[in-house]
Amino acid sequence: MASLRRLIAAIPLIVGILSLDLHAQEVITEIVVSGNQRIEPATVANYMTIRAGDAYDVDDVDDSIKNLFDTGFFADVSIRRDGSRLIVEVVENPIINRIAFEGNLRLDSADLEAEIQLRPRTVFTLTKVQADVARITEIYRRVGRFNAIVEPKVIQQEQNRVDLIFEISEGEQTIIREIVFIGNEAFSDGTLREVIVTVESAWYRFLTVDDIYDPDRLAFDQELLRRYYLSEGFADFRIVSAIAELAPNREEFFVTFTLDEGPRYEIGEVSVISEMPAVDPALVEDIVDVESDDWYDASAIADDVVEMTLELGRLGQPFVDVRPHTERDAENAIIDITYVIAQGPEIYVERIDIVGNVRTTDEVIRREFEFAEGDAYNAALVQRTERNIRALDFFASVVIENRQGSRPDSTIIEVAVEEKSTGELSFGVGFSSADDALIGVSIGERNLLGTAQHLRLDLTASGNSQTIDLSYTEPYFLDRELSAGFDVFRVRRDLVSQSSFSREDIGGVLRVGFPLTEHLEQTVSYLVRTSVIEQVPVNASPLVKAETGRSTVSLIGERLDYDLRNDVLRPTSGYLIYQGTDLAGLGGDRAFLRNTGGFSYFYPMDIDWTLNVRADAGAITGLGGKDIRLTDRFFLGGSSFRGFEPSGIGPVDTSTSDALGGNFYWTATGEMEFPIGLPRELGVLGRTFTDWGSLFDIDQTSPSLADDSSPRASAGIGLSYYSPLGPMQFDWAKAFLKEDSDKTELFRFSIGLAF
């Protein structure tokens, strides 16, 4: 009886289990989707793993819910059974109607919109909103605003649409309060601060953002420190750490570089060996600039490798691999260097692709290549090509990459450029002790119609002169490496205070320039100019009165420049040697031969310490019995010879003090430019200098003529301010070798301002 009662009690449980099993095995006959507004039911069903006709399965239902959430289309999903039907209820995420930014005063809305994922007419999801908030916050951190707060605001619109507003509180920029170096013994903190780009914040740094924390700039600073130490002999140098600590107020950073300098190495033995039987090392030994007893310099060694590779390529060996092998003697701090010439891989350039140049023509870029399609691939030539394209100054960025060609021994060179504005419009005002107030306007285009042609119009007016100059240059005339162009000018100068006359020059120049070697350039020109001497007072020198009137000169000229300076505008190393000759008499009413020449040598003594030694000389001689006129002579003084007034030395009529110029001159200058303790980014440097020279000889004679070839000399100090808005020069000079007829001045300055 007991067993029977237990069996009867278990019957409901058995029936329930059988019922559940039958229920689970029931086939789904239909899937019904509800709550959808934009998305078709078939699309919803397609994302599910369970289908009509399948047996009901809890795991399949769970997977289907996950898949629907993963689409990002739905804010909520639920699935339930209704008999043999499966009811899928969804709540769709809204569509973004528009995206806006509020409070972003420092960053443009278009720039922010380009950085985020969400776009108008895309599906709104909280996950993407959170990601975009994080991205905007990161962008603000990269411009130094670590206090920036981004709050997303959602405004509901009809038809399940929303407006997404990012409300931004930018906060103040997070500045660099202090930069500290640990472990530096060879160089002071001040010296190393001059090496890096990041600077400590100060009140006068309102024109720079380098005092704002930027992690990318900090990474670049580490590379600059590494290059500097490697160029100064510290071959084992390493940066242990570079840490930027945010102050508790989140408004300033403290940056600490921990350095391990290691020993300073000298160069020991330097040799060149060849593993290629066809290459004699003697062919390139003279190219090596690194010498024994020099401090180890990684950049100089890299330059040697490039020059040796290029020279071997010119000698018919394009497939070479020049590698410097170093052997350290740590005990004696000596590194021996062996340049090994080995066989490189035989790879040819299959094709050159240029991308990103919307305005500049392909031809302008292709003619800067040091190689052509089908030539042997040479990494050094690729490096020089990239430098050539950058030197055009038409592009914000230039990236050259290699891709595998269609054959194992071929490569495709891709040049990706990003263009920048090449039009120029500038206004300038200034003041100098020579010309009083000055105003100028310059309009130019450096890449006319994308062809690299240069067109410029300069208009300048001051208290003593007015200039109009139209200049045009075609850098590749007749599709050859010829720079051709012309200048048309009108110049009027008031020289009454110096020489008792005013002068007007109207004329033009045709010019052609072409390189003879990498650093040697020849320029040939033809000039025609009409000069008028007028406004000569009655009490002027008879030698000046005799020159009154109009004259025309027609001359052909040439100039040869050998330029190894590291920078044309502000050189700190290298030298320039030049020679020029002008022959007049091909028409016009004047005939003469004029020769000029000189050199300028720059030697870096230390960071911002530059020694400059230069010398110039010139001579002009009349031809066919013709005298040299006043407008063709040389004049010295002012900026060309400090310590003396403009035209302050040379032949002079002592009865009127009129400067007459001279047929021969020479000058020599020694100058040291150095920092004066102010932060480097201010661009203020001190100078100490001495000028020597003489100007003498004219064809005319007069009882009151003073014409002495004795040397003159001056010495002084100065300040140079290389401001972003224009140059400023201040010079104090004392003439200590002079003649009684010379005119001296103690102070000279010029201030330029462009805006």
VOGU-3710 file (C-alpha; in Angstrom, 3 decimals, decimal comma):
1> maslrrliaa> 0,000/0,000/0,000  2,833/2,348/0,790  4,445/1,752/-2,599  1,133/2,371/-4,369  0,649/5,658/-2,514  4,167/6,855/-3,546  3,473/5,940/-7,168  0,198/7,873/-7,161  1,971/10,921/-5,623  4,668/10,918/-8,324
11> iplivgilsl> 2,186/10,880/-11,208  1,865/14,746/-11,439  5,652/15,108/-11,486  6,049/12,530/-14,235  3,317/14,199/-16,272  5,047/17,609/-15,858  8,377/16,278/-17,005  6,799/14,603/-20,013  4,942/17,840/-20,735  8,129/19,944/-20,599
21> dlhaqevite> 9,954/17,535/-22,859  7,148/17,581/-25,408  6,975/21,404/-25,047  10,705/21,760/-25,680  10,545/19,626/-28,754  7,647/21,589/-30,233  8,502/23,078/-33,653  8,426/26,887/-34,152  5,945/27,541/-36,910  6,290/31,332/-37,111
31> ivvsgnqrie> 8,538/34,166/-35,911  6,674/37,411/-35,224  8,657/40,669/-34,866  7,110/43,634/-33,056  8,335/47,090/-32,050  10,423/47,600/-35,196  10,027/50,879/-37,056  12,840/51,043/-39,622  14,205/47,532/-39,758  12,293/44,897/-41,741
41> patvanymti> 11,093/41,789/-39,847  12,995/39,587/-42,271  16,212/41,450/-41,407  15,588/40,899/-37,686  14,913/37,198/-38,245  18,042/36,896/-40,354  20,235/37,953/-37,394  18,719/35,171/-35,213  20,112/31,665/-34,952  16,674/30,070/-34,468
51> ragdaydvdd> 14,448/29,834/-37,524  10,853/28,941/-38,321  10,709/25,164/-38,618  13,365/24,648/-35,947  12,607/22,951/-32,659  12,415/25,379/-29,769  15,764/25,537/-27,956  16,651/27,801/-25,030  20,306/28,085/-26,083  19,301/29,173/-29,594
61> vddsiknlfd> 17,031/31,826/-28,102  19,876/33,179/-25,933  22,241/33,283/-28,931  19,621/35,080/-30,978  19,217/37,779/-28,318  22,989/38,274/-28,191  23,232/38,545/-31,977  20,493/41,165/-32,105  22,170/43,262/-29,413  25,500/42,942/-31,253
71> tgffadvsir> 24,070/44,608/-34,356  23,867/47,887/-32,477  20,412/48,507/-33,915  18,466/47,836/-30,737  18,313/49,337/-27,279  16,303/46,352/-25,922  15,412/42,834/-27,151  13,151/40,148/-25,644  11,934/36,793/-27,046  8,969/34,792/-25,760
81> rdgsrlivev> 6,805/31,853/-26,946  3,164/32,064/-27,853  2,198/28,480/-28,564  4,148/27,485/-31,648  4,910/31,084/-32,448  8,060/32,950/-31,335  7,432/36,604/-30,443  10,454/38,891/-30,824  9,967/42,324/-29,239  12,592/44,980/-30,051
91> venpiinria> 13,191/48,595/-29,145  15,209/50,229/-31,877  18,088/52,601/-31,133  17,310/56,065/-32,477  18,908/57,553/-35,602  21,190/60,544/-35,129  19,636/63,605/-36,720  22,607/65,929/-36,191  25,798/66,216/-34,145  26,927/69,496/-32,640
101> fegnlrldsa> 29,681/70,748/-30,351  29,285/73,495/-27,803  31,974/75,270/-25,800  34,843/74,309/-28,126  36,623/77,635/-28,540  40,134/76,246/-29,134  39,345/73,382/-31,522  37,246/73,644/-34,661  34,005/71,661/-34,793  34,914/70,219/-38,198
111> dleaeiqlrp> 38,187/68,855/-36,790  36,405/67,248/-33,833  33,706/65,728/-36,048  36,396/64,132/-38,222  37,798/62,330/-35,157  34,630/60,715/-33,763  32,830/57,535/-34,904  29,217/58,704/-34,875  27,783/60,532/-37,858  24,390/62,009/-38,775
121> rtvftltkvq> 21,974/59,361/-40,128  23,772/56,568/-38,277  22,436/54,518/-35,363  22,835/56,015/-31,908  24,400/53,715/-29,309  25,635/54,491/-25,819  28,804/52,485/-26,423  29,804/54,643/-29,393  28,893/57,823/-27,521  31,169/56,820/-24,655
131> advariteiy> 33,963/56,017/-27,104  33,569/59,400/-28,786  33,638/61,204/-25,451  36,910/59,444/-24,640  38,311/60,380/-28,064  37,427/64,066/-27,712  38,946/64,110/-24,237  42,142/62,568/-25,630  42,326/65,205/-28,378  42,126/67,949/-25,789
141> rrvgrfnaiv> 44,841/66,283/-23,757  47,089/66,286/-26,803  46,774/70,054/-27,031  47,567/70,397/-23,344  44,093/70,672/-21,839  43,938/67,934/-19,240  41,053/69,616/-17,428  38,720/69,333/-20,402  35,300/67,812/-19,580  33,026/66,426/-22,307
151> epkviqqeqn> 29,346/65,781/-21,531  27,085/64,202/-24,180  23,548/65,601/-24,310  20,751/63,779/-26,181  17,695/65,677/-27,439  14,774/63,506/-28,552  13,155/64,326/-31,881  10,154/62,873/-33,701  10,320/59,595/-35,660  12,808/58,090/-33,197
161> rvdlifeise> 15,553/60,549/-34,060  17,905/62,370/-31,688  20,235/65,346/-31,732  23,574/64,590/-30,101  25,284/67,572/-28,478  28,776/67,315/-26,995  28,982/70,008/-24,334  32,651/70,806/-23,752  34,324/72,636/-20,919  37,842/73,086/-22,274
171> geqtiireiv> 39,579/74,238/-19,119  42,996/75,856/-19,064  46,009/74,511/-20,909  48,264/72,295/-18,853  51,674/73,936/-18,945  55,178/72,617/-18,349  56,250/74,101/-15,028  59,718/72,563/-14,814  62,080/70,355/-16,844  64,695/68,454/-14,864
181> figneafsdg> 67,546/66,223/-16,041  69,058/63,525/-13,855  72,348/61,807/-14,637  73,787/64,488/-16,938  77,392/65,283/-16,136  78,839/66,326/-19,505  76,177/68,937/-20,267  74,269/71,266/-17,990  70,493/71,314/-17,661  70,482/74,613/-19,525
191> tlrevivtve> 72,364/73,156/-22,480  70,046/70,149/-22,712  66,961/72,368/-22,483  68,254/74,086/-25,633  68,406/70,707/-27,409  64,792/69,694/-26,856  61,661/71,343/-28,236  59,585/71,363/-25,048  60,213/74,422/-22,877  59,274/75,586/-19,415
201> sawyrfltvd> 56,350/77,971/-19,239  57,092/81,670/-18,864  55,166/84,921/-19,363  57,052/85,822/-22,556  56,182/82,543/-24,303  52,785/83,727/-25,460  53,695/83,145/-29,136  54,554/79,462/-28,722  52,789/76,275/-27,676  56,019/74,431/-26,868
211> diydpdrlaf> 55,419/75,057/-23,153  52,159/73,066/-23,321  52,380/69,380/-22,467  52,240/67,134/-25,526  53,193/63,427/-25,208  54,200/63,279/-28,896  56,513/66,248/-28,437  58,005/64,597/-25,358  58,754/61,472/-27,414  60,420/63,645/-30,063
221> dqellrryyl> 62,488/65,312/-27,345  63,899/61,934/-26,375  65,000/61,376/-29,967  66,601/64,836/-30,060  68,534/64,082/-26,882  69,690/60,766/-28,310  70,896/62,391/-31,538  72,691/65,128/-29,638  74,590/62,788/-27,360  75,484/60,449/-30,251
231> segfadfriv> 76,851/63,431/-32,186  78,982/64,465/-29,188  80,772/61,150/-28,689  78,475/59,343/-26,242  77,951/56,119/-28,159  76,486/54,254/-25,151  73,991/56,958/-24,256  70,476/55,909/-23,312  67,416/57,512/-21,771  66,464/55,556/-18,688
241> saiaelapnr> 63,076/57,247/-18,377  61,113/60,314/-19,381  58,321/61,008/-16,931  55,718/63,768/-16,988  54,009/64,142/-13,608  50,712/66,002/-13,440  50,424/68,306/-10,458  47,459/67,826/-8,085  45,828/70,976/-9,483  45,914/69,333/-12,968
251> eeffvtftld> 47,163/72,616/-14,435  50,899/71,926/-14,816  53,391/69,156/-15,477  56,830/68,448/-14,086  59,006/66,648/-16,672  61,992/64,578/-15,602  64,515/62,976/-17,984  66,742/60,364/-16,381  69,878/59,833/-18,484  72,728/57,368/-18,623
261> egpryeigev> 75,471/59,193/-20,549  78,144/56,526/-20,541  81,753/57,331/-21,531  82,664/59,821/-24,253  84,425/58,101/-27,129  87,040/59,344/-29,551  87,497/57,973/-33,050  90,423/55,581/-33,282  91,366/54,002/-36,585  89,223/54,694/-39,650
271> svisempavd> 89,422/52,322/-42,589  87,503/51,268/-45,687  87,434/47,671/-46,905  85,630/46,060/-49,796  84,117/42,610/-50,002  83,465/43,167/-53,707  86,421/42,253/-55,980  85,358/44,859/-58,548  85,441/47,740/-56,047  88,720/49,274/-54,915
281> palvedivdv> 88,327/50,915/-51,471  90,709/53,669/-52,576  87,953/55,001/-54,843  85,990/56,320/-51,874  88,555/56,730/-49,092  88,864/60,465/-49,774  85,105/60,893/-49,282  85,277/59,877/-45,618  85,042/62,979/-43,404  85,354/61,159/-40,078
291> esddwydasa> 88,947/61,332/-38,836  90,966/59,816/-36,029  90,967/61,745/-32,725  87,582/63,326/-33,553  84,770/62,799/-31,092  82,499/59,979/-32,193  79,627/61,393/-34,274  76,906/59,024/-35,470  75,420/61,596/-37,865  78,782/62,213/-39,544
301> iaddvvemtl> 79,232/58,473/-40,010  75,765/58,208/-41,566  76,637/61,054/-43,946  79,790/59,202/-44,984  77,736/56,108/-45,790  75,368/58,112/-48,006  78,165/59,894/-49,871  80,116/56,651/-50,429  77,009/54,893/-51,730  76,285/57,748/-54,137
311> elgrlgqpfv> 79,855/57,872/-55,398  79,968/54,134/-56,016  76,678/54,417/-57,888  78,207/57,102/-60,102  81,169/54,784/-60,711  78,887/52,046/-62,028  78,265/50,053/-58,839  74,598/50,643/-57,964  74,120/47,428/-55,961  76,323/48,135/-52,963
321> dvrphterda> 75,629/48,022/-49,269  77,978/50,264/-47,267  77,834/49,565/-43,556  79,950/51,040/-40,753  81,298/48,447/-38,320  82,387/49,812/-34,941  84,703/48,240/-32,409  84,615/49,739/-28,929  87,529/49,942/-26,554  85,557/50,897/-23,438
331> enaiidityv> 88,631/51,000/-21,218  90,335/53,663/-23,357  87,066/55,183/-24,677  88,041/54,671/-28,309  85,916/53,446/-31,226  87,512/52,094/-34,377  85,360/52,460/-37,496  85,509/50,240/-40,544  83,339/51,039/-43,551  82,552/47,736/-45,248
341> iaqgpeiyve> 81,503/47,776/-48,904  79,425/44,673/-49,590  77,266/43,423/-52,422  73,710/44,655/-52,031  70,536/43,068/-53,387  69,946/43,578/-57,114  66,604/45,362/-57,145  65,225/47,582/-59,892  62,612/50,324/-59,761  59,562/48,979/-61,600
351> ridivgnvrt> 57,312/52,005/-61,192  57,058/55,351/-59,407  53,607/56,294/-58,081  52,786/59,793/-56,832  49,680/60,380/-54,708  48,215/63,327/-52,827  49,214/66,093/-55,258  45,924/67,768/-56,091  47,392/70,993/-57,476  51,057/70,351/-58,174
361> tdevirrefe> 51,685/68,460/-61,418  53,420/65,069/-61,383  56,176/66,506/-63,555  57,235/68,971/-60,853  57,745/66,097/-58,415  59,247/63,609/-60,854  62,028/65,921/-61,950  63,313/65,997/-58,365  64,026/62,265/-58,506  67,650/61,147/-58,551
371> faegdaynaa> 66,634/57,992/-60,441  64,076/56,844/-62,989  61,835/53,840/-63,586  63,990/50,916/-64,658  67,063/52,123/-62,761  68,750/50,160/-60,029  67,225/50,768/-56,611  69,502/52,791/-54,344  68,401/53,689/-50,807  70,749/56,673/-50,672
381> lvqrternir> 69,238/58,112/-53,863  65,746/57,626/-52,406  66,827/59,574/-49,340  68,199/62,408/-51,461  65,046/62,421/-53,580  62,910/62,870/-50,480  65,149/65,761/-49,434  64,822/67,342/-52,899  61,018/67,167/-52,823  60,882/68,622/-49,319
391> aldffasvvi> 63,175/71,449/-50,456  60,505/72,560/-52,946  58,547/73,763/-49,898  55,246/72,988/-51,632  54,218/70,170/-49,297  53,356/69,866/-45,620  54,582/66,250/-45,613  56,505/63,938/-47,941  56,595/60,169/-47,358  58,369/57,724/-49,700
401> enrqgsrpds> 57,633/54,011/-49,258  58,551/50,828/-51,135  56,152/48,110/-52,250  56,972/44,733/-53,739  56,910/44,848/-57,514  55,531/42,277/-59,926  58,858/40,414/-59,852  61,037/39,379/-56,902  63,822/41,719/-58,080  61,631/44,800/-58,532
411> tiievaveek> 60,127/47,424/-56,263  57,453/50,089/-56,606  58,243/53,510/-55,157  55,218/55,393/-53,801  55,550/59,083/-53,009  52,728/60,396/-50,817  52,584/64,190/-50,465  50,290/66,586/-48,655  50,104/69,988/-50,280  50,191/73,295/-48,439
421> stgelsfgvg> 49,472/76,881/-49,390  52,151/78,466/-51,590  50,563/81,878/-52,095  52,130/84,721/-50,154  50,778/88,118/-49,180  52,717/90,110/-46,644  52,806/93,652/-45,372  55,721/95,116/-43,540  56,591/98,207/-41,583  59,880/99,051/-40,007
431> fssaddalig> 62,391/101,671/-39,082  66,130/101,988/-39,494  68,717/104,587/-38,738  69,530/104,721/-42,465  66,111/104,832/-44,148  63,815/106,128/-41,396  60,281/104,695/-41,589  59,698/101,901/-44,107  56,602/100,176/-45,425  56,438/97,292/-47,842
441> vsigernllg> 53,956/95,040/-49,613  54,839/91,713/-51,195  52,522/89,529/-53,278  53,795/86,220/-54,562  53,016/82,688/-55,677  55,764/80,070/-55,387  53,920/77,349/-57,296  52,090/79,171/-60,069  49,350/76,916/-61,538  51,062/73,930/-59,907
451> taqhlrldlt> 54,100/74,226/-62,214  56,652/75,458/-59,607  56,945/78,790/-61,408  57,565/81,729/-59,077  55,923/85,132/-59,525  56,411/88,008/-57,080  55,683/91,734/-56,882  57,478/93,795/-54,233  56,591/97,384/-53,371  58,728/99,210/-50,793
461> asgnsqtidl> 58,801/102,821/-49,692  60,871/104,602/-47,062  61,998/108,098/-46,275  64,944/107,773/-48,672  63,928/105,202/-51,293  61,045/103,708/-53,264  61,196/100,354/-55,062  58,935/98,447/-57,466  60,181/95,003/-58,496  58,344/92,358/-60,540
471> sytepyfldr> 60,094/88,980/-60,612  59,308/85,745/-62,480  61,248/82,464/-62,386  60,807/79,197/-64,293  62,881/76,587/-62,390  63,010/74,065/-65,286  63,285/76,109/-68,462  62,875/74,058/-71,684  62,400/70,964/-69,484  66,042/71,133/-68,489
481> elsagfdvfr> 67,750/71,830/-65,203  67,845/75,542/-66,041  66,418/78,226/-63,801  65,334/81,098/-66,066  63,510/84,298/-65,270  63,335/88,047/-65,448  63,096/91,086/-63,187  61,588/94,454/-64,032  62,334/97,229/-61,570  62,138/100,917/-60,783
491> vrrdlvsqss> 64,200/102,219/-57,861  64,435/105,803/-56,633  66,941/106,763/-53,918  67,579/110,057/-52,165  71,339/110,338/-51,614  71,466/114,108/-51,094  72,746/113,822/-47,527  75,566/111,492/-48,622  76,530/112,542/-52,126  74,348/115,565/-53,076
501> fsrediggvl> 72,158/113,837/-55,662  69,041/111,729/-56,141  69,083/108,672/-58,361  66,420/106,825/-60,318  67,050/103,439/-61,956  64,630/101,804/-64,398  65,476/98,523/-66,087  65,218/94,804/-66,351  67,243/91,625/-66,018  67,120/88,320/-67,875
511> rvgfpltehl> 68,804/85,475/-65,978  69,579/81,781/-66,366  71,029/79,567/-63,655  72,178/75,968/-63,797  74,061/73,603/-61,466  77,503/72,406/-62,475  77,731/70,002/-59,527  75,599/69,365/-56,454  76,904/72,477/-54,662  78,328/74,537/-57,545
521> eqtvsylvrt> 75,915/76,770/-59,481  76,467/79,097/-62,419  74,235/82,087/-63,160  74,335/84,128/-66,370  72,372/87,362/-66,729  71,759/90,278/-69,063  70,868/93,674/-67,613  69,786/96,890/-69,216  69,307/99,890/-66,932  68,763/103,585/-67,390
531> svieqvpvna> 70,031/105,733/-64,515  69,209/109,370/-63,922  71,173/111,597/-61,556  69,139/114,661/-60,642  68,333/117,152/-57,863  71,979/118,141/-57,610  72,262/121,364/-55,537  74,407/124,261/-56,706  76,851/123,741/-53,859  77,503/120,094/-54,745
541> splvkaetgr> 80,918/118,784/-55,679  81,938/119,548/-59,280  82,642/115,832/-59,640  78,959/115,134/-58,850  77,655/117,930/-61,077  79,586/116,458/-63,984  77,566/113,275/-63,619  74,146/114,963/-63,801  71,793/113,518/-66,409  70,805/110,228/-67,959
551> stvsligerl> 72,964/107,235/-68,836  72,274/103,684/-69,956  74,206/100,541/-69,211  73,840/97,248/-71,072  75,833/94,401/-69,581  76,154/90,652/-69,482  77,114/89,108/-66,183  77,951/85,794/-64,605  78,211/84,550/-61,042  79,612/81,280/-59,744
561> dydlrndvlr> 78,565/80,057/-56,274  79,965/77,132/-54,340  77,603/76,766/-51,385  78,096/74,269/-48,567  76,160/76,166/-45,889  73,683/74,186/-43,799  71,046/76,928/-44,134  70,707/79,816/-46,559  68,931/82,229/-44,203  70,597/81,433/-40,859
571> ptsgyliyqg> 73,716/79,343/-41,492  75,605/77,910/-38,541  78,116/75,720/-40,378  79,689/75,360/-43,809  80,922/77,967/-46,236  80,081/79,949/-49,375  82,555/80,981/-52,083  81,432/83,211/-54,926  82,871/84,977/-57,965  81,131/87,403/-60,312
581> tdlaglggdr> 82,010/89,198/-63,545  80,063/91,929/-65,395  80,953/93,167/-68,869  79,243/96,401/-69,971  79,409/97,909/-73,443  77,008/95,740/-75,448  74,977/98,818/-76,262  74,323/101,755/-73,962  76,815/104,527/-73,302  79,022/102,851/-70,727
591> aflrntggfs> 81,742/100,240/-71,042  83,499/98,572/-68,141  84,632/95,275/-66,654  83,635/94,585/-63,056  84,849/91,660/-60,961  83,749/90,688/-57,464  84,476/87,727/-55,245  84,510/86,544/-51,691  83,857/83,825/-49,174  81,984/83,328/-45,910
601> yfypmdidwt> 82,836/80,557/-43,470  80,648/79,445/-40,535  81,926/77,282/-37,705  79,692/76,073/-34,828  81,584/76,486/-31,569  78,642/75,210/-29,471  74,868/75,431/-29,410  74,036/78,934/-30,709  77,747/79,838/-30,702  78,724/80,469/-34,333
611> lnvradagai> 81,965/81,930/-35,633  81,701/83,661/-39,015  84,742/84,767/-40,995  84,117/86,470/-44,336  85,942/88,551/-46,924  84,901/90,347/-50,112  86,687/92,307/-52,815  85,753/94,062/-56,032  87,283/95,991/-58,900  85,798/97,897/-61,836
621> tglggkdirl> 87,807/99,114/-64,832  86,685/101,306/-67,714  86,973/99,998/-71,272  87,601/101,899/-74,468  88,936/104,908/-72,640  85,661/105,502/-70,797  85,659/106,559/-67,164  83,643/104,802/-64,472  80,555/106,810/-63,672  79,253/107,563/-60,200
631> tdrfflggss> 76,316/105,130/-60,525  78,614/102,160/-61,255  81,167/102,577/-58,467  81,289/100,690/-55,173  80,191/102,291/-51,904  80,962/101,147/-48,352  79,547/101,988/-44,948  76,463/101,478/-42,853  75,439/97,815/-42,807  78,328/96,893/-45,160
641> frgfepsgig> 80,957/98,428/-42,834  79,761/98,994/-39,291  81,107/101,980/-37,394  80,907/104,188/-40,508  77,936/106,009/-41,992  76,464/104,822/-45,307  79,040/105,761/-47,978  81,140/106,898/-45,030  84,541/105,766/-46,296  86,343/106,067/-49,600
651> pvdtstsdal> 86,976/108,898/-52,050  85,303/112,154/-51,007  85,307/115,794/-52,058  86,553/117,435/-48,880  85,138/120,815/-49,881  81,550/119,511/-49,888  81,848/116,166/-47,990  80,180/114,426/-50,947  80,941/110,693/-51,119  82,065/109,681/-54,611
661> ggnfywtatg> 82,408/105,905/-54,370  85,429/103,944/-55,552  86,649/101,550/-58,222  88,311/99,092/-55,823  87,309/97,765/-52,418  88,027/94,991/-49,969  86,443/94,016/-46,660  87,125/91,389/-44,028  84,943/90,543/-41,034  85,226/88,315/-38,012
671> emefpiglpr> 82,045/87,822/-36,011  80,951/85,619/-33,141  77,247/85,099/-32,470  76,382/83,745/-29,038  73,504/83,347/-26,539  73,169/86,013/-23,876  71,331/83,985/-21,259  67,809/84,542/-22,532  65,645/81,551/-23,487  66,489/80,219/-26,917
681> elgvlgrtft> 62,977/80,500/-28,329  63,067/84,270/-27,877  65,506/84,349/-30,772  67,792/86,950/-29,149  71,517/86,434/-29,682  74,516/88,626/-28,986  77,307/89,425/-31,429  80,821/90,715/-31,199  82,586/91,680/-34,400  85,357/93,527/-36,126
691> dwgslfdidq> 85,202/94,928/-39,679  88,237/95,786/-41,807  88,437/97,169/-45,323  89,107/99,965/-47,741  87,544/101,710/-50,748  89,638/103,788/-53,129  90,438/105,083/-56,617  88,264/107,056/-59,025  89,050/108,145/-62,581  88,482/111,882/-62,044
701> tspsladdss> 90,815/114,271/-60,270  90,227/117,369/-58,154  92,335/119,496/-55,776  89,812/118,778/-53,013  89,645/115,023/-53,664  90,614/112,769/-50,747  91,350/109,265/-52,066  93,269/107,115/-49,600  93,642/103,348/-49,869  94,722/102,918/-46,265
711> prasagigls> 92,786/100,285/-44,284  89,900/101,229/-42,028  88,751/99,142/-39,089  86,050/99,052/-36,468  84,949/96,772/-33,648  81,754/96,452/-31,727  78,954/94,450/-30,248  75,404/93,823/-31,361  72,097/92,112/-30,768  70,111/90,050/-33,252
721> yysplgpmqf> 66,456/89,322/-32,615  65,088/86,642/-34,940  61,463/87,218/-34,091  58,605/85,364/-35,814  57,351/88,733/-37,042  60,570/90,015/-38,551  64,296/90,585/-37,954  65,751/93,212/-35,663  69,415/94,228/-35,666  71,196/96,523/-33,175
731> dwakaflked> 74,901/97,360/-33,554  77,281/99,499/-31,500  80,595/99,948/-33,321  83,666/102,131/-32,812  85,952/102,985/-35,741  89,546/102,756/-34,515  91,292/103,009/-37,912  89,983/105,899/-40,032  90,866/108,945/-42,097  89,895/112,532/-41,392
741> sdktelfrfs> 87,508/112,576/-44,346  85,587/109,491/-43,167  82,159/109,763/-41,559  81,618/107,554/-38,533  78,612/106,484/-36,512  78,400/104,716/-33,171  74,975/103,072/-33,332  72,950/101,460/-36,112  69,676/99,615/-35,901  66,895/98,308/-38,083
751> iglaf> 63,545/96,906/-37,042  61,262/94,997/-39,352  57,703/93,893/-38,641  55,577/91,705/-40,906  51,869/91,172/-40,285
//
